[in-house]
Structures are given as C-alpha cells and as structure tokens.
Amino acid sequence: METVQTKSGKEIEQDKAIPFAAHHKFLIVGGGTGGITVAAQIMKKLKNTDVAIIEPSEVHYYQPMWTFNAAGILKKERSKRLMNDVIPKDVVWIRDRVTTFHPEKNLVKTAGDDFYSYEYLIVAPGIQVDWDAIPGLAGNLGKHGICSIYCYRHIDYVEECIKNTKNGNALFTQPNTKFKCGGAPQKIMYLASDIWKRNGILDQINVQFTTAGSVIFGVKEVAEALKPVIARYSIEPKLLHNLKAIKAEEKIAVYDIFKDGKPVDEVEIPYEMLHVTPPQSSPDFIKRSPISDAEGWVDVNMHTMQHNQYPNIFSLGDAGSTPNAKTGAAIRKQSRVVTGNLFSLEKNGHIDENLIYDGYGSCPLITGIGKLILAEFGYENKMSPSFPFNQMKERWTMYHMKKDLLPIMYWHGMLKGRA
Ligand SMILES: Cc1cc2nc3c(=O)[nH]c(=O)nc-3n(C[C@H](O)[C@H](O)[C@H](O)COP(=O)(O)OP(=O)(O)OC[C@H]3O[C@@H](n4cnc5c(N)ncnc54)[C@H](O)[C@@H]3O)c2cc1C
C-alpha cells in the first residue's frame, strides 16, 4: 500500500500493484433498494448489456415494512426475499463486499482481494447503523426493555416490549445524526400508543418522545398536523434530548440536553421500555474512500446524482450526499435520474440536462392502526403532494396504501425497473 493524495486533497491508501481485474460495463455497489432498482431499469432498457452487482448479503429487505412487523401487524418474514430472487435475470451477482475505490483507474477492490473494473460505477451501499456509538446499547439490544425497529433480528422484541409495558416510562429516541426514514421513530411510537390505548392502559404509561431535534418534525405543515396526534396519546415531547448512554441493568437512559448547539446539561430517565433509533452515518469504507465528501457521503451533485469529480460515477440512496430525507421513496425518483443520465452519457457523451432530482422524499407517517398522514416534500422541505386532497389529514385509505399496496409496488414494480 502507498499513501496518495486525491483531487480534493484527501490522503488515502492505494494498492501499489493492481493485478487482473474482471470488467463490467455497469458495476453496482450494493444490492439494496437503490442498487436493484437501477440494475432493473438498465436491463429493461438496454436488454443485452453487461451489469454486475457487488453485494455480500444473501437477503434483501423491504425495510419500510419493519414498523408494521414490530407492531405485530404483519409477519416480519414478509419484509425479506432471497437476494438471488431480486437480482434481475442476466445481472451478475458478485457475492463480496467492496473495501476500496480506485476511481482514477476505474477499479474497485473487494474484501476477497479481487479487483473489478467498470465503465460506469453506481454506488448504493446504504447507511451504516452505529450501534456502538451509544455505550450500553449494542450488547443490550433485545433485552432489559431496549428495542429497535432498525434491526431485523430484534424486531420481535419490539412487539414483546409493547406487550410487556403496562406502566412507567416508554421512551422513544431520535438521534442527532442523519438517519433513514425521518418518521420511523415516531411511527412506532404512535402504533405502540394506539395499542396501549386500545388495551385501556395508556393512562398508566408515560410516553415520551426524546429527540435531539429542536422540532417534532422538520416540515412545518407536518409538525402542525402531528400536534393533535401527540395530544391524543398524551405524549410528552422532550426536544434537544440526545441519548448518550444506557445503564441497561438499572433501566436508565442518559441524555445530553442541548442549547445553542452545545450540551449544557445531563439527565437520567428511568424507563420500562426504551425504543432506540440509533445514530447512523456513511459506511466506513465510503468515509475513507476518495469518492466521499467532507462528511463522508458519496460526493454527488444534488440534482444530477453524478459524482462531483468522476463523471462515470453515480450514487443514489442513503449513502449519497444529496440533502434529501433518506427514504426508499427518494430512490424511486433518484433512480430515473441516474439511469437517464447513464443512457445519455452512453449515447451522447454527456448527461441529460433536463433530468433533475428535486429532493423528493416521502414519509408515510402511521399515526395509529388504520391512520396515516402522507408527508411528501422536496428540497428545503417544500411540500410536494401527489394527491388532490389534504394529505395532512389522517386517512384510512393512505394507511392501507402503505400497508398493502406499497409492498406490492416495491417487489413487482420498483425492483422490476418500473419505478
Ligand atoms: C425502520 C425503517 C422504516 C423505514 N420506512 C420507510 C418508509 O416508510 N418509506 C420509505 O420510503 N423509506 C423507508 N425507510 C428507508 C428505506 O428503507 C431506505 O432509505 C432504503 O432502503 C435505502 O436504500 P439503499 O439502497 O440506499 O440502501 P439499502 O436498501 O439499505 O441497501 C444497501 C445494500 O448495500 C449492501 N452493502 C453494504 N456495504 C456494502 C459493501 N461494502 N459492498 C457491497 N455492498 C454493500 C448492503 O448489504 C445492502 O444490501 C425505512 C427504513 C427503516 C430502517
């Protein structure tokens, strides 16, 4: 290995000698929502082309279903498929994980010490969940009343905690980092509260939304629409509370309280149930790569999805630097821009200036069983509703669209290149 300096001045480790590299025209890093969607769109349009996906996992998850799974509404197995079954026909699956990028040489290196070269690279490895960032969390998830919908393996324990909690404090946290699905920490809180209300025990449980943020929800109109929901369940919002440690044996959550961007105090809150939305960040191998920006995300143009230094690299989804809400709904829009630009590059030698990603993201906020507020917004939190009615009203139809229709559209539409 040798240390070299990238165009942005970052010092990185590079392999000195590069042996044989298998070549693919379109090489995709990550077989999650972004990676499979783009692969399917390319195959649909170009038919006999050469696409490969580097993906270590044997399974693909439809993560938006995890909230329903955790509340016991849908079986968790319905959120997963074998990777082999979602990778489009004729796309090569390289069962490995990328460790290093050599963008100047159009190469990536994998954990298996293999090199792959490409004409176009699409980077979609998702976001990293930093369980270790909170002392007391990683080793205790799934016991002592500590649960999270952000981990498939422990989803059943969320349901168990909801069932077992009969009184005391039920804490739902939201971190001070970027995280996937801005509404998820609240959706599970509203579902749990509704279950307790229906069981006649909500009065005995003190539900607290402990968020590092200064508002309940970043989009003003949505925050307003959520006020009556919070009142209905007598939820106590605790703003500027950032979970910093858990004393698991004693069932105590420790928070930093922030003022003017700095921690000014510390509080300890005892709990019966602690639902944690863990801190998240760009995957480590992206952070230390030459393709990341100063914060560690894949450094792409927020409208074209093209890399800011390497024109044959694109990124979409949770690992990208675009400042939108990190959701699968955003990927549905981003994927069209990525593939449209790839086709234009291939045909015309330049990207299509008319293809613009406007920051669209959607957050179907489940506010109870049979109730949902459909928040859709673009960059700068500008509302971007799809339907000709007031989406800020809780609706049964929107709940069923999310629970029953969107999974079908995901498996049979988006992942088949019909986004
Ligand atoms: C609880 C929860 C609720 C959610 N609710 C919603 C919702 O209601 N609506 C919505 O739109 N979105 C929702 N989301 C967010 C949505 O699931 C994500 O935004 C989306 O899955 C991100 O897609 P992605 O392709 O960027 O990453 P992922 O789908 O996470 O896929 C990343 C893939 O990259 C692979 N990978 C990782 N490292 C490497 C490597 N080194 N080399 C190769 N491959 C690698 C991983 O194995 C994985 O398969 C929710 C998420 C969660 C967790």
The ligand as a Gaussian input file, in Angstrom:
#p B3LYP/6-31G(d) Opt

LIG

0 1
 C      -37.456000       1.026000      10.163000
 C      -37.383000       1.654000       8.814000
 C      -38.510000       2.227000       8.251000
 C      -38.460000       2.807000       7.003000
 N      -39.604000       3.326000       6.467000
 C      -39.588000       3.854000       5.231000
 C      -40.797000       4.314000       4.613000
 O      -41.875000       4.221000       5.185000
 N      -40.726000       4.830000       3.372000
 C      -39.537000       4.920000       2.691000
 O      -39.539000       5.379000       1.544000
 N      -38.370000       4.515000       3.253000
 C      -38.360000       3.973000       4.484000
 N      -37.198000       3.511000       5.056000
 C      -35.909000       3.818000       4.407000
 C      -35.524000       2.901000       3.249000
 O      -35.651000       1.551000       3.623000
 C      -34.089000       3.210000       2.844000
 O      -33.991000       4.604000       2.585000
 C      -33.649000       2.439000       1.618000
 O      -33.713000       1.064000       1.834000
 C      -32.216000       2.828000       1.247000
 O      -31.807000       2.106000       0.114000
 P      -30.253000       1.939000      -0.218000
 O      -30.183000       1.189000      -1.491000
 O      -29.572000       3.251000      -0.123000
 O      -29.698000       1.054000       0.981000
 P      -30.180000      -0.377000       1.457000
 O      -31.508000      -0.727000       0.920000
 O      -30.005000      -0.376000       2.938000
 O      -29.137000      -1.370000       0.768000
 C      -27.751000      -1.250000       0.883000
 C      -27.123000      -2.553000       0.387000
 O      -25.713000      -2.370000       0.253000
 C      -25.050000      -3.528000       0.742000
 N      -23.693000      -3.161000       1.147000
 C      -23.294000      -2.576000       2.304000
 N      -21.957000      -2.457000       2.325000
 C      -21.505000      -2.936000       1.144000
 C      -20.196000      -3.085000       0.583000
 N      -19.098000      -2.733000       1.265000
 N      -20.082000      -3.618000      -0.655000
 C      -21.198000      -4.024000      -1.355000
 N      -22.447000      -3.904000      -0.851000
 C      -22.588000      -3.386000       0.384000
 C      -25.928000      -3.993000       1.898000
 O      -25.709000      -5.362000       2.191000
 C      -27.333000      -3.714000       1.365000
 O      -27.864000      -4.837000       0.688000
 C      -37.232000       2.866000       6.300000
 C      -36.084000       2.290000       6.855000
 C      -36.155000       1.688000       8.095000
 C      -34.909000       1.052000       8.676000

